[in-house]
Amino acid sequence: MRPLCRTWPEAFAPTFLPMVDMENSAAASETSQGADKDAPLKEDIRLLGRLLGDVLRDQEGESVFGVVEMIRQTAVRFRREDDAEAGKELTTLLRKLTRDQAISVVRAFSYFSHLANIAEDQHHIRRRRAHLLAGSKPQQGSVGFALDKLKSAGVAGDTVRTFFRDALIVPVLTAHPTEVQRKSTLDAEHDIARLLAERDLPLTPKERKANLQLLQARIATLWQTRMLRYSKLTVADEIDNALSYYRITFLRELPGLYDDIEEELASHYDVEPAALEAASYVQMGSWIGGDRDGNPNVNAGTMQHALTRHATVILDFYLEETHALGAELSISTLMVGVSPALQALADASPDASPHRSDEPYRRALIGIYARLAATARALGATNILRKEVGPAAPYIDAAGFCADLRVLIDSLATHHGAIMACPRLKRLTRAAAIFGFHLASLDMRQTSDVHQRVLAELFAGAGVEPAYGALPEERKVALLLAELGQPRLLFSPYSTYTEETNGELAILRAARDIRARYGVRAIRNYIISHTETVSDLLEVLLLQKETGLLRPAEGELEAMVIPLFETIPDLQRAAAIMHEWMALPLVSQLIARQGQLQEVMLGYSDSNKDGGFLTSNWELYKAEIDLVEVFADAKVKLRLFHGRGGTVGRGGGPSYEAILAQPPGTVNGQIRLTEQGEIIASKFSNAEIGRRNLELLVAATLEASLMPHLEAGAQRERLAGFEAVMAELSGRAYRAYRNLVYETPGFTDYFFAATPIAEIAELNLGSRPASRKSTRRIEDLRAIPWGFSWGQCRLLLPGWYGFGSAVKGWIADGAREERIATLQAMVKEWPFFATLLSNMDMVLAKTDLPIASRYAELVADAALRERIFKRISTEHGNTLRCLEAITGAHERLAGNPLLARSIQNRFAYLDPLNHLQVEMIQRHRSQALHAGEPDNRVRRGIHLSINGVAAGLRNTG
């Protein structure tokens, strides 16, 4: 064996591309032009690896460093050279580790994955800047690229201007139990990223040495920081974690993105910035604190807390920026005049210092600061860092704050000072328009079963209907409509209700108070999980009437009622339900007051768990087409809310391509989509990458909304033929998936044994339980830990299973060559099918059957293990062969060689984590089986390995 080297790692090649939503698109073409462009990435990874090795030696000793290095070299040899002897050697090495050694090895490889991710993100920023400095054409996924395409297609400037005036694009942050990083870890990694970026600047030898010392210190801090939470994460913790991304990215980068887009519009279409001054086409949303579905820890108090924290963060930002503006705008009336409005604002300020009597902008800003401070206190903020000069009245709403800032901008513009408004004053004004005093709109969500139980109790208590839940659908609808027309309430303050009913009503009352206090955008949506009937929607209308959020006589509805269609049957009923819903006179009136717009949410996670990858995607696509037709007939604008997760199996994959692959008529400038789990950190923990991801959403929505669709005549007929093929494939894939997951005896036992699902459920990852009910049924398991578990064991089954059976069977039932040619044409001509295969290709590249077979060894029943793993292996082989027949590529990600190479190189550093995870799970379960006292150190090691594998794969949640 080669002697141990002192540099760790010595030759780690580029790993995953950064978590910008272009894994399968422009990033590949940009980086495949020459290996030299990736030399800085290799250098950064070597540097961080060496520093981690130095920290490891210093903290754990030479012997532990030697063990880690030996495992690293053996794993690399096994992976890169397919050396069977090295595989046996690796297994032996890992099994000989003591408990403490195993934990140190897990931590070392986990932190290396984290550091490699940082290096990759920095390299993406470096390459993008190089592209911009070279003056090259706009990159795919940029707004400039989208505008080029639109202009070439003959789309008029007025059309583009109207799009930005009316559009609404909302990334919605959610808290789901796959975010495996603590905020302390994120903060340390953010500092490491900053220091790594500094090394691209021209530094003196002394500065470079200091930078290196700080890098090593931060990595040492990371090593000494607890990676896991020892206590269960609360909703308040989740709120604070999410708010950290506002400080890092959204507060500054979103207004900056607006500036960039205005410049592009002026360049391409001569659109003046003033034409879009009032537009707020990208806004932020959140579920954290308002999503009650399956989370008993969310209540009226968490909603109030969420908005208080939101307001505190945004007002802290406004106060900081206003203070900075006061320092900057030292303009004297002895030098230049000001507008009467600005002078009046200055005169109203509590500042009476004679030293600033000729500085009206500063006096005006001191007054604005005082009003902001008063507003912050009124909205619950208690820690104003800089005390205001004197008392002032709080702002009634954010519009008043914007109006005051606009006075400053207008005065500067008319007195030779327009340049001084850039960038801070204009961006602060833009931020105020985007974020208001609420920061992000908080959605409410609850499952339909809860609404039914609450109303059943209210109906019975009021003597209206003793058994509401037992009524057929027609009678439910009739009763609900009749009650919505009644002026009186069902609720009586003199009656006693269950805790559930009181809690649900308290949440809706809190929503009304929050809207009155923080602004109407603070809460404006109510999402109904498991929507199966029209009565599910009417029930929420009636509950809003009970709490003052709906006033039928006035036609006022404060929170839009949004159905969430999740399972395959729900998706198939979606269009019919919405047709019946929108035909109701009361609903039609409410929709008109909503701007003739209605939102519908589609669930990617449960539909996948219910029917598998292929069928889920197809049923979602069909539901969208049917909804477009129904909404067109009703003359109502459709806004789709896509409940996408991190994994491809949960609707993940590049958002840019996913939006472009939507059926025609489903975007139209209106889109909301969830950002979940560790994907939030991957996309938005770096400001520049966060801004790029936000731009991708805007560019994709712009293209999908305005690019002409050529679907007339023969092309429409050809697409109909493709859809018929897809329907046949979906049926076959559905049967294959359901047969394995729901109809195979013992499959549930296999899943719980061959994946770390039980250990994941023990992790303090989120505030909600892993299962909706206390059972082992797959039906009751939440879709998130279902997908997360398959990622950990490297099977990623939800992202491909059923495709091979479907395609193989369909081809065998006809003329082979003709049918393969049809599938090849579908990839070339149909963005939906091309994106589906591209995402599946990426999943298959990350799938590793030899590693998965090690997890299968955890299944004690040998016959069960062999029977099910053989079925999975056979389907995997069929899927690979069918994909190769369609694409003509015999290697995964043939169109993106950098990503393919990156994934293969990453595997060498993930393999030890997976092997160790299996070893520790065996020890842990063995102890439990023999009724021994659980070894918390072993359990901790398992949880650390889960963190490391998730960090290595990145989009596993």
NORVEN-V15363 format. One record per backbone hydrogen bond with DSSP energy under -1.0 kcal/mol. CO is the residue of the C=O (numbers start at 1). NH is the residue of the N-H. E is the energy in kcal/mol with one decimal. If there is no record, write none. Layout:
CO;NH;E, CO;NH;E
This chain:
18;20;-2.6, 20;22;-3.8, 22;25;-2.1, 25;28;-1.3, 26;30;-2.3, 27;31;-2.0, 28;32;-1.4, 34;37;-1.1, 35;38;-1.9, 36;39;-1.7, 38;42;-2.1, 39;43;-2.4, 40;44;-2.5, 41;45;-2.6, 42;46;-2.5, 43;47;-2.4, 44;48;-2.8, 45;49;-2.6, 46;50;-2.7, 47;51;-2.6, 48;52;-2.4, 49;53;-2.3, 50;54;-2.5, 51;55;-2.5, 52;56;-2.7, 53;57;-2.5, 54;58;-2.4, 55;59;-3.0, 56;60;-2.8, 57;61;-1.3, 61;65;-2.0, 62;66;-2.4, 63;67;-2.0, 64;68;-2.6, 65;69;-2.6, 66;70;-2.3, 67;71;-2.4, 68;72;-2.5, 69;73;-2.6, 70;74;-2.3, 71;75;-2.7, 72;76;-2.4, 73;77;-2.3, 74;78;-2.7, 75;79;-2.5, 76;80;-3.1, 77;81;-2.0, 83;87;-1.6, 84;88;-2.0, 85;89;-2.4, 86;90;-2.5, 87;91;-2.1, 88;92;-2.3, 89;93;-2.5, 90;94;-2.4, 91;95;-2.2, 92;96;-1.4, 98;102;-2.8, 99;103;-1.9, 100;104;-2.0, 101;105;-2.6, 102;106;-2.6, 103;107;-2.6, 104;108;-2.3, 105;109;-2.5, 106;110;-2.5, 107;111;-2.8, 108;112;-1.8, 109;113;-1.8, 110;114;-1.9, 111;115;-2.6, 112;116;-2.7, 113;117;-2.1, 114;118;-1.7, 115;119;-2.3, 116;120;-2.4, 117;121;-2.3, 118;122;-2.3, 119;123;-2.0, 120;124;-2.2, 121;125;-1.9, 122;126;-2.3, 123;127;-2.8, 124;128;-2.5, 125;129;-2.3, 126;130;-2.1, 127;131;-2.2, 128;132;-2.2, 129;133;-3.0, 130;134;-1.8, 131;136;-1.6, 132;135;-1.3, 139;142;-2.0, 142;146;-2.0, 143;147;-2.7, 144;148;-2.1, 145;149;-2.1, 146;150;-2.4, 147;151;-2.6, 148;152;-2.3, 149;153;-1.7, 150;155;-2.7, 151;154;-1.3, 156;160;-1.7, 157;161;-2.8, 158;162;-2.4, 159;163;-2.0, 160;164;-2.0, 161;165;-1.7, 162;166;-2.1, 163;167;-2.2, 168;671;-2.5, 169;283;-1.8, 170;673;-2.1, 171;285;-2.1, 172;675;-2.9, 173;287;-2.4, 176;178;-2.6, 176;179;-1.4, 178;180;-1.1, 182;186;-2.2, 183;187;-2.7, 184;188;-2.0, 185;189;-2.5, 186;190;-2.2, 187;191;-1.7, 188;192;-2.0, 189;193;-2.4, 190;194;-1.9, 191;195;-2.3, 192;196;-2.5, 193;197;-2.2, 194;198;-1.6, 197;200;-1.7, 198;201;-1.9, 204;208;-2.9, 205;209;-2.1, 206;210;-2.2, 207;211;-2.5, 208;212;-2.1, 209;213;-2.2, 210;214;-2.3, 211;215;-2.5, 212;216;-2.4, 213;217;-2.3, 214;218;-2.6, 215;219;-2.3, 216;220;-2.3, 217;221;-2.3, 218;222;-2.4, 219;223;-2.3, 220;224;-2.0, 234;238;-2.1, 235;239;-2.4, 236;240;-2.2, 237;241;-2.6, 238;242;-2.2, 239;243;-2.1, 240;244;-1.2, 242;245;-1.3, 243;247;-1.5, 244;248;-1.9, 245;249;-2.7, 245;250;-1.5, 246;251;-2.4, 249;253;-2.9, 250;254;-1.6, 252;256;-1.6, 253;257;-2.3, 254;258;-1.8, 255;259;-1.7, 256;260;-2.1, 257;261;-2.5, 258;262;-2.4, 259;263;-2.1, 260;264;-2.2, 261;265;-2.6, 262;266;-2.3, 263;267;-2.1, 264;268;-2.8, 265;269;-2.7, 265;271;-1.3, 272;275;-1.9, 273;276;-1.8, 274;277;-1.2, 276;279;-1.2, 281;169;-3.2, 284;441;-2.2, 285;173;-2.3, 286;443;-2.8, 287;290;-1.7, 287;291;-2.0, 290;445;-1.9, 292;295;-2.1, 295;298;-1.5, 299;303;-1.8, 300;304;-2.3, 301;305;-2.6, 302;306;-2.6, 303;307;-2.1, 304;308;-2.1, 305;309;-2.7, 306;310;-2.7, 307;311;-2.9, 308;312;-2.2, 309;313;-2.4, 310;314;-2.4, 311;315;-2.5, 312;316;-2.2, 313;317;-1.8, 314;318;-2.4, 315;319;-2.7, 316;320;-2.4, 317;321;-2.5, 318;322;-2.6, 319;323;-2.4, 320;324;-2.1, 321;325;-2.3, 322;326;-1.9, 323;327;-1.4, 324;328;-1.7, 325;329;-3.1, 328;330;-1.9, 332;335;-1.6, 332;336;-1.8, 339;343;-2.4, 340;344;-2.5, 341;345;-1.9, 342;346;-2.4, 343;347;-2.7, 344;348;-1.5, 346;349;-1.4, 353;356;-1.3, 354;357;-1.2, 356;359;-1.8, 358;333;-2.7, 359;363;-2.1, 360;364;-2.8, 361;365;-2.4, 362;366;-2.3, 363;367;-1.9, 364;368;-2.4, 365;369;-2.9, 366;370;-2.0, 367;371;-2.2, 368;372;-2.6, 369;373;-2.8, 370;374;-2.1, 371;375;-2.3, 372;376;-3.0, 373;377;-2.0, 374;378;-2.1, 375;379;-1.8, 376;381;-2.7, 377;380;-1.4, 398;402;-2.6, 399;403;-2.3, 400;404;-1.9, 401;405;-2.1, 402;406;-2.5, 403;407;-1.5, 404;408;-1.3, 405;409;-2.1, 406;410;-2.8, 407;411;-2.1, 408;412;-2.4, 409;413;-2.4, 410;414;-1.6, 412;415;-1.1, 412;417;-3.1, 417;420;-1.4, 418;421;-1.5, 419;422;-1.2, 421;426;-2.6, 423;427;-2.6, 424;428;-2.5, 425;429;-2.2, 426;430;-2.4, 427;431;-2.8, 428;432;-2.4, 429;433;-1.5, 430;434;-2.1, 431;435;-3.3, 432;436;-1.5, 435;439;-2.8, 438;440;-2.5, 441;286;-2.4, 444;527;-3.4, 445;292;-2.6, 446;529;-2.0, 447;451;-1.2, 448;452;-2.1, 449;453;-2.0, 450;454;-2.4, 451;455;-2.5, 452;456;-2.4, 453;457;-1.8, 454;458;-2.2, 455;459;-3.3, 456;460;-2.2, 457;461;-2.7, 458;462;-1.9, 459;464;-2.4, 460;463;-1.2, 467;470;-1.1, 468;471;-1.8, 472;476;-2.1, 473;477;-2.5, 474;478;-2.1, 475;479;-2.5, 476;480;-2.8, 477;481;-2.5, 478;482;-2.2, 479;483;-2.4, 480;484;-2.2, 481;485;-1.1, 483;486;-1.3, 492;495;-1.6, 498;502;-2.5, 499;503;-2.5, 500;504;-2.5, 501;505;-2.3, 502;506;-2.2, 503;507;-1.8, 504;508;-1.6, 505;509;-2.3, 506;510;-2.5, 507;511;-2.0, 508;512;-1.7, 509;513;-2.0, 510;514;-2.8, 511;515;-2.3, 512;516;-1.9, 513;517;-1.9, 514;518;-3.4, 515;519;-1.3, 519;522;-1.7, 522;442;-3.3, 524;560;-2.4, 525;444;-2.1, 526;562;-3.3, 527;446;-1.8, 528;564;-2.0, 529;448;-2.0, 534;538;-2.3, 535;539;-2.3, 537;541;-1.6, 538;542;-2.4, 539;543;-2.2, 540;544;-2.1, 541;545;-2.1, 542;546;-2.2, 544;549;-2.1, 544;550;-1.4, 545;548;-1.1, 549;558;-2.7, 551;554;-1.3, 551;555;-1.1, 551;556;-1.7, 556;551;-2.9, 560;526;-3.0, 562;528;-2.6, 563;601;-2.8, 564;531;-1.8, 565;603;-2.8, 567;571;-2.5, 568;572;-2.0, 569;573;-1.4, 573;577;-2.4, 574;578;-2.5, 575;579;-2.3, 576;580;-2.2, 577;581;-2.5, 578;582;-2.7, 579;583;-1.1, 581;584;-1.3, 584;588;-2.9, 585;589;-2.1, 586;590;-2.1, 587;591;-2.9, 588;592;-1.9, 589;593;-1.6, 590;594;-1.1, 591;596;-1.8, 592;595;-1.5, 596;637;-3.2, 598;639;-2.1, 600;641;-2.6, 601;565;-2.4, 602;643;-2.8, 604;608;-1.3, 605;609;-2.4, 606;610;-2.3, 607;611;-2.5, 608;612;-3.2, 612;616;-2.5, 613;617;-2.1, 614;618;-2.2, 615;619;-3.1, 616;620;-2.2, 617;621;-2.1, 618;622;-2.8, 619;623;-2.5, 620;624;-2.1, 621;625;-2.1, 622;626;-2.7, 623;627;-2.5, 624;628;-2.3, 625;629;-1.8, 626;630;-2.3, 627;631;-2.8, 628;632;-2.2, 629;633;-2.1, 630;634;-1.8, 631;636;-2.4, 637;598;-2.4, 639;600;-2.5, 640;672;-2.0, 641;602;-2.6, 642;644;-1.7, 642;674;-2.2, 643;604;-1.3, 647;650;-1.2, 647;652;-3.4, 648;651;-1.8, 650;645;-3.4, 654;658;-2.0, 655;659;-2.6, 656;660;-1.9, 657;661;-1.6, 659;662;-1.5, 663;666;-1.7, 667;670;-2.3, 669;168;-2.8, 671;170;-2.1, 672;642;-3.0, 673;172;-2.7, 675;174;-2.1, 676;679;-1.6, 677;680;-1.4, 678;682;-2.2, 679;683;-2.4, 680;684;-2.6, 681;685;-1.6, 686;690;-2.9, 687;691;-2.3, 688;692;-2.1, 689;693;-2.3, 690;694;-2.1, 691;695;-2.3, 692;696;-2.2, 693;697;-1.5, 694;698;-1.8, 695;699;-3.2, 696;700;-2.6, 697;701;-2.2, 698;702;-2.5, 699;703;-2.6, 700;704;-2.9, 701;705;-1.8, 702;706;-2.1, 703;707;-2.4, 709;711;-1.3, 712;715;-1.4, 713;717;-2.0, 714;718;-2.4, 715;719;-2.4, 716;720;-2.2, 717;721;-1.6, 718;722;-2.0, 719;723;-2.6, 720;724;-1.9, 721;725;-1.8, 722;726;-2.6, 723;727;-2.3, 724;728;-1.8, 725;729;-2.6, 726;730;-2.8, 727;731;-2.0, 728;732;-1.8, 729;733;-2.8, 730;734;-2.8, 731;735;-1.8, 732;736;-2.1, 733;737;-2.7, 734;738;-2.9, 735;739;-2.1, 736;740;-1.6, 737;741;-2.8, 738;742;-2.2, 738;743;-1.3, 744;747;-2.0, 746;750;-2.3, 747;751;-2.9, 748;752;-2.4, 749;753;-1.5, 750;754;-3.4, 756;760;-2.7, 757;761;-2.1, 763;765;-1.6, 770;782;-2.0, 773;775;-2.1, 780;772;-2.8, 782;786;-1.4, 783;787;-2.2, 784;788;-2.7, 785;789;-2.3, 786;790;-1.4, 787;791;-1.7, 788;792;-2.0, 789;793;-1.6, 790;795;-1.7, 790;796;-2.2, 791;794;-1.4, 794;848;-2.9, 796;799;-2.2, 797;800;-1.8, 797;801;-2.3, 800;803;-1.9, 802;806;-2.0, 803;807;-2.7, 804;808;-2.5, 805;809;-2.2, 806;810;-2.2, 807;811;-2.7, 808;812;-2.1, 809;813;-1.1, 811;814;-1.5, 815;819;-2.6, 816;820;-2.5, 817;821;-2.2, 818;822;-1.8, 819;823;-2.1, 820;824;-2.4, 821;825;-2.2, 822;826;-2.1, 823;827;-1.7, 824;828;-1.7, 825;829;-2.4, 826;830;-1.9, 830;834;-2.3, 831;835;-2.7, 832;836;-2.1, 833;837;-2.4, 834;838;-2.3, 835;839;-2.6, 836;840;-2.1, 837;841;-2.6, 838;842;-1.8, 839;843;-2.0, 840;844;-2.7, 841;845;-1.7, 842;846;-1.1, 848;852;-2.3, 849;853;-2.5, 851;855;-1.3, 852;856;-2.0, 853;857;-1.1, 855;858;-2.0, 856;859;-2.0, 860;862;-1.0, 861;865;-2.8, 862;866;-2.7, 863;867;-2.3, 864;868;-2.5, 865;869;-2.5, 866;870;-1.8, 867;871;-1.4, 868;872;-2.5, 869;873;-2.8, 870;874;-2.6, 871;875;-2.4, 872;876;-2.4, 873;877;-2.4, 874;878;-2.5, 875;879;-2.6, 876;880;-2.4, 877;881;-2.4, 878;882;-2.5, 879;883;-2.5, 880;884;-2.4, 881;885;-2.2, 882;886;-1.9, 883;887;-2.8, 884;888;-2.7, 893;896;-1.6, 896;900;-2.2, 897;901;-2.7, 898;902;-2.7, 899;903;-2.7, 900;904;-2.2, 901;905;-2.4, 902;906;-2.3, 903;907;-1.8, 906;909;-1.6, 906;910;-1.1, 907;911;-3.0, 910;914;-2.3, 911;915;-2.8, 912;916;-2.6, 913;917;-2.4, 914;918;-2.3, 915;919;-2.3, 916;920;-2.7, 917;921;-2.5, 918;922;-2.5, 919;923;-1.8, 920;924;-2.8, 921;925;-3.0, 922;926;-2.0, 923;927;-2.0, 924;928;-1.8, 925;929;-2.6, 926;930;-1.8, 927;932;-2.9, 928;931;-1.4, 935;939;-2.2, 936;940;-2.4, 937;941;-2.1, 938;942;-2.2, 939;943;-2.3, 940;944;-2.5, 941;945;-2.1, 942;946;-2.0, 943;947;-2.0, 944;948;-2.3, 945;949;-2.6, 946;950;-2.2, 947;951;-2.3, 948;952;-2.1, 949;953;-2.4, 950;954;-2.1, 953;955;-2.4, 954;956;-1.2
